[in-house]
Amino acid sequence: MNIQHAGQISEFADCLYGSGAVHSAITDMAEAINHRLAGLDNLLVLCLLKGGVVFTGQLLTRLTLPLELDYIHVTRYGTDNAGSAELRWVASPTHSLQGRNILVCDDVFDEGKTLSDLCAYLSEQRAASVHTAVLADKIHTRKPAHFRPDFIGLNLPDRYVFGMGMDYSGYWRNANGIYALKVVG
């Protein structure tokens, strides 16, 4: 994709959730996390890069729990954006995971394989507990039956979406809302 095409993409997109709706969902999720994780000590928030950075940053400002922040970058996508069955580790957390209560934050729960495998890895590292928060959940039947995020902000149709950390060919993670490519035909 070239930059000129990326600049035009917002003309060919539907706004699914404006900034107000997104920010309200993040506030509601933060309240649920503050309530449910109250009393857990040694909380480590892990931002799943790159998509989770916008959501995690906004969620953190609403959490009232003592916590540490770290990041992890795992992906199923290569440089050509082709998916694979194997996780590709780009960056590991700098904090020890053993004995930690962990909250993993990600942008979208699509097919769920990456997040599910990451949580299994964190458990193997002897985390005390692993919780997950995703800004958006795509509604379809291709998800693993055994795994659901603990905290979900918004539901999305099964369309190509971008904004609030989600990208369109690397662009538009910065869009202040969630957009979907228009359905053609």
N, C-alpha and C positions, 0 to 999 in steps of 0.2 A: 504494500500500500504506500502511496506517496502522500506527502503532506497536504497537497492540494485536495486530494480526495478525502482525507481525514477531516479537513476543514469544512467540507460540505456535508458531512454525514449527519450533522444535527438537523439539516433540512429534510432528511429522509427518515426521521425517527419519531416515534410516539413517546410522549412523556407518560410514564406509568405512575411515578410518584414524584411530586415536586419536593423542593427542599423542606418545606414545612412538614409534610407527611413523613419524610425520612427522619428529620430531627425529632419529631414526636415519637416515632417508633424506637429510636435509639434511647430517648429518655425513659420510655416505658420499660425497655429491656434493662437499662441500668438499675431501675428501681427493683425489678425482679431479681437481678443478680445481687444487688446489695442485701436484699432480704434473704435469699436462699443461701448465699455464701457467707453470711454474717457468722462470725465465730470461728471460721477457718483461719488458721494462722499460716504464715509462710506462703502467702498467695503469690504466684508468678503468672503474669499475663503474658502469653506468647502470641505475638502478631504473626500471622501466616502471610508472608510476603509473596507477591507484591500487592495483591488485591486487598488484603486486610488492612493496609496502612491507614487509609482514610477513615474507615469505620472504627478501627481501634483507637485512633487519635481522638475521635469525637466521643467514643464510649468512655475512655479514661477520664475525661473531664467531668463525667457524671457519676463515677464510682466513688463511694465514700469509704471504701475498705483500704486498709494499709496493704500495699502491694509493691512488687517489683515488676519491671517491664523488660522483656527480652523479645527477640524475634527468631523466627525459623523460616528458612526458605527451602521448601520442597515442592516439586512440580512433577507432573506427568507429561509436560510439554517440552519439546526440544526447541532449538532456535528457529526451526521452521514452523513452529506452532502445531506440529503433528503430535497427537497424543500417543502414549504408550501404556502398557500395563504396569511398568516398573516406576517406582518413585525415583526421582533424580534429586539427590541432596546437593543444594547449592550453598547453604549456610546452616550450621548447627547453632543451637543456643549457646550462649557463653556461660550461663548459670548452670549449676548442677541441678538435675531434675529429680534426683533421689530424695524422697521424703517431702517433695513439694506438692502443694495443692495448685493445680494448673488450670487456667482458663485460656483456651485457644480461641482466638478471634479470627474470623475469615469473612470475606465479602459475600460469597454466595454458596449455598449448598445445592449443587447441580446434581451430578450423579453420585457424589458422596464417597467415592473410592479414596481420594487423597486424604480427606479428613478422617475417614474411618481407619485407614492404615496408619496415619500419623498418631491417632489416639492409641492404637495398639502398640506402637513404638514407645510412646510415653509411658504406658503401663509397664512395658518390658524394662524400662529404665527405672522402675520402682517408684514412680510418682505416687504420692499418697492418695491423690484423687485427680481425675481429669474431667473437666467440664468444657463445653463448647458453646460459643455464641457466634451466630452468623447473622449478617444484616438481612439477607434475603434467602428464601427457599423457593426454588423452581418447582412447580407442581407438575409432576409426571410420574411414571411408574418404573423408571430405570434406576432407582436408588436401591442400595442394599437393604434388605428387610430387617436386618439385625441392628441397624444403626440410625439414630436420629439425633440432631443437635439438641442440646439442653435448652438453649435460648434462641428464639427466632424473631426477627424484627418484622419482616414483611413477606408476603407470598407473591410470587411472580408467575406469569404464564410461561410456558415452555417456548420462549423466544430468545433470540440473541439480544442480550442486554449489555448496557454499559453505563458508566457513571458511578460516583461514590466508591471508587476503587476498582470497579470492573472496567475492563478495557475493550475497545474495538481496535484490533490489530495494533495494540500498544498505545493507542491514543484514547483520550477522553476519560481517563480515570478521574480527572479533576472535575467532571461535570457535577454540578450541585443538584442532583436529582438522579432518578433512575429512568433510563430511556431504553426503548426497544426498537430495532430496525422495523420499519413499516413492512407489513405483509403485502407482498405484491401479488396481484392476480386475484 
